[in-house]
Amino acid sequence: MRTRIGTQVILGAGLVTALTIGALAVLILRAHEAALVGELKRGADLLSETIKSSTHYDMLENRRDNLHRQITNMGRQQGIEAVRVFNKEGRIVFSSDASEIGRAVDKQAEACYACHAAGRPLERLPTAARSRVFPAAGHRVLGIINPIQNEPGCATAACHAHGPRDTVLGVLDVTVSLAGVDRDIAWGRGRMVGLAAAAITGSSAILWWLNRRLVVRPVEALAEGTRRVAAGDLSTTIPLTERHELGELARAFNDMTRRLAEAQRQLTQADKLASVGRLAAGVAHEINNPLTGVLTYASFLLKRAAGSPEQRQDLEVIVRETKRCREIVRGLLDFARQTPPRRQGTDLNEVVRRAVTIMMNQLALHRVALALDLATDLPEASADANQIQQVVVNLLVNAADAIGDGGGEIRLSTRATASEAGPGAEIVVEDGGSGIAAADLPRLFEPFFTTKGTRGTGLGLAVTWGIVQSHGGAIDVQSEEGKGTRFTVRLPLAAPAGPGPGG
């Protein structure tokens, strides 16, 4: 079965988190237990010293009844398991449990091993070496031994048989219950386990949410976008909601699909232009001669029809429509005869000025003002001056038609540009006319598509597109109904490596 990358990330991060929190919990629990036991050891040692001090004079004076009474009272205190005094032979001489008195213990047992570990009793032991923890009656017990040192009074007293060279006379053994400590440790362990489980659950939930938001969703969007592109939908875009590497990947994906769509559009357009060009050449040659004959005889009959107004009107319609057909045929021939551009160093500003000279009378007739803004630092371009002039004329004609007879203004400008492909130049034609519907923009450069009704042939922009493409450039249009249209022609300054679609 396939495992999602998000699931793998969550499982891995969750495992690392669980191990880390678990290790910390174990260390904290051990430190807590060691602290509790250490505190209890210090308390037991203090208790042992207190008992030793309080029974000191009774031992010197051999007041056995007082000793027994004090040890019994001490053993009855809460938390104290037993208080015992061993002689150096390992026999219990005093105990809070009277039944133990007189009983001998194993010197290797829990009460004696520390002092007799080397085969003889030690005179001085640290607290840690004098304490031990062992089980008793279902719970743990802490025992601490305190050696009873020989003193001059003990060696000279009549009741004692110890010589002055004896160093240790016996051992005071105090055992304390660890039941309360074990309950605290168990409670702390349960609380720590609960907190660790809550921390693992909370961190896993946060990791899941972050993984879902930062990894899974962007990856799913990229995968879905890739599937759509593979299915042929080049309009697919991925929302740019992230600012990390996956967001950059989505941005690169959108740029890729945009360029693919543009390339596909250009290839489709070039294929259409090639097909229509071949068709146009054949049709134009076939119908050009009959149209010339119809126009000639219609014009001759119009001159002779002096007596019938209705006949003259009919003949005028024939002449006018025949001339329109001739213009369409001429456009077809221009479209079919597109040739590869003859590039040479060209001053684009001069090309624009010549196109404006050609159009000035027509613009003045329609009461259209022209605002020129030509860049003074525009370098020469490698272009066919005549073809670029035709492009500018076509765009000016379209702009004038969009403005109509009501008057308006056309803004024509040039400027230098720079891009990843290298330096270039732009020619911008902008009008304040009626604009173009958004639904018509994708078809604007298709042959025979026109927004002018019967006034247009639909070939002007197709020819313009072909010329620009053959120069290795691009043409872009921005328009809004009721606010005007803006055409931008981008041309590289250097000639492309190979012939363009028009070549």
ROPA-265412 format. One record per residue (C-alpha): x, y, z; residue in one letter. Coordinates in pm, whole numbers. Layout:
BEGIN
east|north|up|residu
X|Y|Z|a;
...
//
This chain:
BEGIN
east|north|up|residu
0|0|0|m;
117|352|-75|r;
192|564|230|t;
142|938|205|r;
444|1154|270|i;
244|1345|530|g;
170|1022|718|t;
536|927|712|q;
636|1269|842|v;
376|1253|1122|i;
476|899|1222|l;
846|985|1223|g;
802|1311|1411|a;
557|1148|1653|g;
799|864|1725|l;
1088|1104|1786|v;
866|1318|2010|t;
743|1015|2204|a;
1097|884|2257|l;
1222|1226|2364|t;
936|1294|2605|i;
951|936|2736|g;
1325|962|2804|a;
1276|1296|2978|l;
993|1152|3186|a;
1209|857|3298|v;
1497|1087|3390|l;
1266|1321|3581|i;
1103|1031|3767|l;
1440|885|3865|r;
1566|1222|3980|a;
1245|1275|4179|h;
1271|931|4342|e;
1639|984|4421|a;
1557|1321|4577|a;
1281|1175|4794|l;
1491|881|4909|v;
1791|1108|4967|g;
1582|1340|5180|e;
1450|1045|5374|l;
1804|913|5426|k;
1912|1248|5568|r;
1609|1244|5798|g;
1678|887|5909|a;
2043|969|5974|d;
1938|1270|6183|l;
1694|1048|6371|l;
1969|793|6431|s;
2201|1061|6567|e;
1920|1189|6791|t;
1855|842|6932|i;
2227|788|6983|k;
2263|1117|7167|s;
1956|1067|7385|s;
2071|719|7492|t;
2437|806|7540|h;
2439|847|7918|y;
2204|557|7975|d;
2453|339|7785|m;
2746|473|7990|l;
2559|408|8313|e;
2416|77|8188|n;
2058|186|8254|r;
1905|-93|8055|r;
1544|-21|8154|d;
1572|341|8042|n;
1738|232|7719|l;
1471|-23|7647|h;
1194|229|7723|r;
1343|498|7498|q;
1404|257|7209|i;
1050|117|7243|t;
899|468|7238|n;
1106|563|6938|m;
996|251|6751|g;
631|343|6801|r;
666|671|6615|q;
479|691|6282|q;
690|580|5988|g;
955|403|6201|i;
965|30|6144|e;
1221|-69|6410|a;
1501|59|6631|v;
1767|-197|6726|r;
2110|-207|6888|v;
2355|-480|6785|f;
2671|-573|6970|n;
2988|-639|6781|k;
2906|-1014|6760|e;
2587|-934|6569|g;
2344|-1009|6851|r;
2045|-781|6920|i;
2079|-636|7269|v;
1803|-374|7247|f;
1502|-352|7011|s;
1169|-178|6979|s;
1037|-532|6922|d;
1111|-720|7246|a;
1081|-1057|7074|s;
1401|-988|6879|e;
1625|-926|7183|i;
1897|-1184|7213|g;
1867|-1307|6859|r;
2181|-1316|6650|a;
2183|-1197|6289|v;
2399|-1289|5996|d;
2686|-1042|5962|k;
2646|-1063|5584|q;
2276|-973|5609|a;
2121|-640|5532|e;
2195|-489|5874|a;
2562|-575|5891|c;
2713|-601|5546|y;
2834|-240|5536|a;
3042|-254|5850|c;
3171|-609|5789|h;
3224|-590|5411|a;
3601|-613|5459|a;
3583|-889|5722|g;
3616|-650|6014|r;
3406|-358|6139|p;
3484|-18|5995|l;
3521|285|6214|e;
3387|550|5981|r;
3133|515|5700|l;
2961|785|5491|p;
2585|815|5513|t;
2533|658|5171|a;
2734|351|5271|a;
2545|316|5603|r;
2200|315|5442|s;
2020|46|5241|r;
1675|-6|5091|v;
1515|-351|5104|f;
1162|-501|5088|p;
974|-596|5402|a;
608|-690|5458|a;
494|-582|5113|g;
664|-246|5101|h;
1012|-104|5091|r;
1209|-12|5399|v;
1503|224|5444|l;
1758|115|5703|g;
2048|319|5835|i;
2321|196|6072|i;
2518|414|6307|n;
2834|264|6468|p;
2860|307|6847|i;
3219|413|6917|q;
3419|309|7226|n;
3490|577|7483|e;
3725|591|7789|p;
3425|568|8017|g;
3319|244|7854|c;
3658|80|7896|a;
3690|175|8270|t;
3329|108|8372|a;
3270|-198|8589|a;
2975|-307|8382|c;
3164|-333|8055|h;
3415|-582|7930|a;
3560|-375|7651|h;
3923|-305|7630|g;
4062|38|7544|p;
4173|-82|7202|r;
3822|-171|7086|d;
3698|101|6850|t;
3341|-6|6769|v;
3127|-155|7044|l;
2807|-205|6842|g;
2564|-67|6591|v;
2243|136|6622|l;
2009|27|6342|d;
1701|236|6252|v;
1460|121|5977|t;
1204|360|5832|v;
905|272|5612|s;
911|392|5251|l;
542|324|5194|a;
455|694|5188|g;
747|770|4961|v;
645|488|4728|d;
291|628|4716|r;
429|969|4626|d;
652|813|4361|i;
360|613|4218|a;
142|926|4211|w;
421|1124|4046|g;
478|843|3796|r;
109|837|3703|g;
99|1214|3671|r;
416|1214|3462|m;
276|943|3234|v;
-42|1145|3191|g;
148|1464|3120|l;
377|1281|2877|a;
77|1130|2698|a;
-89|1472|2680|a;
234|1630|2551|a;
276|1359|2288|i;
-89|1389|2183|t;
-78|1769|2172|g;
253|1785|1984|s;
131|1520|1739|s;
-188|1718|1678|a;
13|2036|1617|i;
253|1848|1390|l;
-43|1700|1201|w;
-199|2044|1153|w;
129|2202|1044|l;
204|1912|812|n;
-147|1929|666|r;
-124|2303|610|r;
239|2339|503|l;
305|2012|319|v;
2|1796|239|v;
-228|2060|94|r;
36|2225|-129|p;
156|1885|-250|v;
-202|1773|-323|e;
-264|2098|-514|a;
54|2044|-716|l;
-41|1682|-788|a;
-392|1780|-896|e;
-255|2061|-1113|g;
-9|1821|-1275|t;
-290|1577|-1354|r;
-494|1856|-1514|r;
-202|1971|-1725|v;
-139|1611|-1831|a;
-505|1596|-1936|a;
-455|1904|-2155|g;
-594|2179|-1933|d;
-320|2443|-1962|l;
-534|2704|-1787|s;
-470|2531|-1454|t;
-326|2753|-1180|t;
-235|2676|-821|i;
-326|2933|-553|p;
-15|3099|-409|l;
-91|3076|-35|t;
249|2975|102|e;
576|3166|132|r;
817|2872|155|h;
973|2638|-100|e;
641|2476|-195|l;
499|2823|-262|g;
793|2890|-493|e;
725|2555|-661|l;
360|2652|-711|a;
469|2987|-859|r;
708|2808|-1095|a;
428|2566|-1188|f;
195|2854|-1273|n;
466|3019|-1481|d;
522|2689|-1662|m;
152|2641|-1744|t;
123|3003|-1854|r;
417|2966|-2091|r;
288|2631|-2216|l;
-52|2786|-2282|a;
110|3077|-2465|e;
324|2839|-2670|a;
22|2625|-2750|q;
-175|2935|-2851|r;
108|3049|-3074|q;
143|2707|-3233|l;
-231|2687|-3292|t;
-236|3037|-3432|q;
59|2964|-3658|a;
-109|2646|-3780|d;
-429|2837|-3849|k;
-241|3108|-4032|l;
-57|2853|-4245|a;
-379|2672|-4337|s;
-571|2990|-4404|v;
-278|3131|-4602|g;
-278|2834|-4836|r;
-655|2858|-4875|l;
-645|3235|-4919|a;
-386|3218|-5195|a;
-596|2975|-5397|g;
-925|3156|-5340|v;
-781|3500|-5415|a;
-634|3391|-5748|h;
-955|3215|-5848|e;
-1197|3499|-5775|i;
-979|3803|-5845|n;
-1033|3797|-6225|n;
-1414|3746|-6210|p;
-1441|4027|-5956|l;
-1242|4259|-6182|t;
-1481|4182|-6470|g;
-1790|4237|-6254|v;
-1654|4567|-6125|l;
-1560|4687|-6475|t;
-1899|4613|-6631|y;
-2094|4739|-6328|a;
-1903|5066|-6343|s;
-1968|5091|-6720|f;
-2341|5027|-6672|l;
-2353|5284|-6391|l;
-2219|5552|-6625|k;
-2481|5466|-6891|r;
-2780|5443|-6652|a;
-2869|5810|-6654|a;
-3251|5788|-6687|g;
-3349|5543|-6407|s;
-3273|5639|-6046|p;
-3363|5295|-5916|e;
-3133|5129|-6167|q;
-2851|5363|-6067|r;
-2901|5278|-5700|q;
-2888|4906|-5773|d;
-2573|4946|-5980|l;
-2412|5160|-5707|e;
-2476|4878|-5459|v;
-2315|4630|-5701|i;
-2011|4855|-5751|v;
-1972|4921|-5377|r;
-2000|4557|-5273|e;
-1772|4446|-5556|t;
-1509|4693|-5438|k;
-1550|4552|-5087|r;
-1495|4203|-5223|c;
-1186|4328|-5401|r;
-1052|4467|-5072|e;
-1114|4131|-4908|i;
-928|3956|-5192|v;
-644|4206|-5159|r;
-630|4131|-4787|g;
-623|3760|-4860|l;
-334|3808|-5099|l;
-145|4020|-4845|d;
-208|3753|-4585|f;
-98|3468|-4813|a;
211|3648|-4939|r;
373|3698|-4600|q;
746|3657|-4646|t;
1027|3618|-4393|p;
1137|3961|-4268|p;
1446|4115|-4419|r;
1613|4236|-4105|r;
1855|4518|-4083|q;
1937|4791|-3834|g;
1611|4986|-3807|t;
1518|5304|-3622|d;
1176|5211|-3481|l;
1095|5575|-3405|n;
1142|5657|-3774|e;
920|5363|-3871|v;
648|5493|-3636|v;
674|5844|-3783|r;
628|5710|-4139|r;
321|5513|-4031|a;
177|5825|-3867|v;
234|6023|-4189|t;
34|5764|-4381|i;
-254|5777|-4131|m;
-273|6150|-4058|m;
-540|6232|-4318|n;
-762|5941|-4212|q;
-725|6035|-3845|l;
-805|6398|-3914|a;
-1114|6291|-4113|l;
-1244|6105|-3807|h;
-1145|6392|-3576|r;
-898|6171|-3391|v;
-602|6337|-3216|a;
-269|6157|-3196|l;
-31|6188|-2898|a;
323|6073|-2968|l;
570|5976|-2695|d;
883|5838|-2860|l;
1177|5726|-2647|a;
1491|5927|-2715|t;
1725|5646|-2604|d;
1567|5373|-2818|l;
1842|5161|-2977|p;
1818|5025|-3331|e;
1635|4697|-3377|a;
1706|4415|-3621|s;
1375|4433|-3810|a;
1205|4464|-4148|d;
1107|4832|-4154|a;
823|4785|-4408|n;
661|4501|-4216|q;
683|4682|-3879|i;
534|4991|-4049|q;
243|4774|-4168|q;
194|4657|-3808|v;
176|5016|-3678|v;
-63|5120|-3958|v;
-295|4825|-3885|n;
-305|4908|-3516|l;
-374|5276|-3586|l;
-657|5181|-3824|v;
-814|4959|-3560|n;
-777|5230|-3295|a;
-943|5489|-3521|a;
-1229|5247|-3600|d;
-1278|5180|-3226|a;
-1305|5555|-3154|i;
-1551|5614|-3440|g;
-1665|5945|-3581|d;
-1726|6104|-3240|g;
-1361|6201|-3201|g;
-1106|6099|-2945|g;
-737|6045|-2888|e;
-483|5777|-2974|i;
-163|5754|-2770|r;
135|5606|-2954|l;
461|5550|-2770|s;
791|5363|-2789|t;
1028|5259|-2510|r;
1328|5039|-2444|a;
1282|4725|-2233|t;
1497|4463|-2064|a;
1406|4101|-1982|s;
1563|3759|-1929|e;
1572|3714|-2309|a;
1777|4032|-2350|g;
1715|4398|-2440|p;
1417|4487|-2654|g;
1174|4758|-2755|a;
799|4814|-2723|e;
551|4996|-2945|i;
230|5082|-2761|v;
-95|5193|-2929|v;
-369|5293|-2685|e;
-712|5434|-2762|d;
-1010|5552|-2562|g;
-1268|5379|-2783|g;
-1544|5131|-2717|s;
-1316|4851|-2602|g;
-1337|4477|-2669|i;
-1553|4223|-2488|a;
-1358|3983|-2264|a;
-1507|3683|-2447|a;
-1365|3812|-2778|d;
-1006|3869|-2661|l;
-886|3506|-2702|p;
-1001|3504|-3067|r;
-881|3851|-3160|l;
-587|3735|-3374|f;
-772|3454|-3551|e;
-815|3494|-3931|p;
-1156|3629|-4036|f;
-1260|3709|-3679|f;
-1371|4069|-3651|t;
-1560|4289|-3406|t;
-1639|4549|-3677|k;
-1929|4364|-3838|g;
-1945|4416|-4215|t;
-1678|4688|-4198|r;
-1391|4447|-4132|g;
-1237|4142|-4294|t;
-1078|3992|-3982|g;
-736|3972|-4147|l;
-557|4286|-4023|g;
-471|4159|-3674|l;
-395|3810|-3808|a;
-138|3961|-4045|v;
-4|4178|-3763|t;
35|3876|-3537|w;
221|3684|-3807|g;
464|3970|-3869|i;
541|4014|-3501|v;
591|3639|-3451|q;
824|3618|-3751|s;
1039|3885|-3582|h;
1060|3669|-3267|g;
843|3917|-3076|g;
503|3914|-2909|a;
186|4120|-2918|i;
-37|4168|-2617|d;
-379|4329|-2584|v;
-556|4472|-2280|q;
-908|4604|-2312|s;
-1214|4691|-2112|e;
-1552|4762|-2266|e;
-1634|5131|-2266|g;
-1281|5236|-2160|k;
-1058|5158|-2457|g;
-792|4916|-2575|t;
-415|4895|-2541|r;
-195|4697|-2788|f;
169|4635|-2691|t;
416|4506|-2952|v;
740|4368|-2804|r;
1037|4323|-3037|l;
1385|4188|-2955|p;
1674|4408|-3060|l;
1875|4112|-3188|a;
1760|3873|-3460|a;
1643|3528|-3335|p;
1854|3220|-3404|a;
1611|3071|-3655|g;
1312|3174|-3869|p;
989|3251|-3688|g;
646|3105|-3768|p;
602|3352|-4052|g;
919|3223|-4217|g;
//
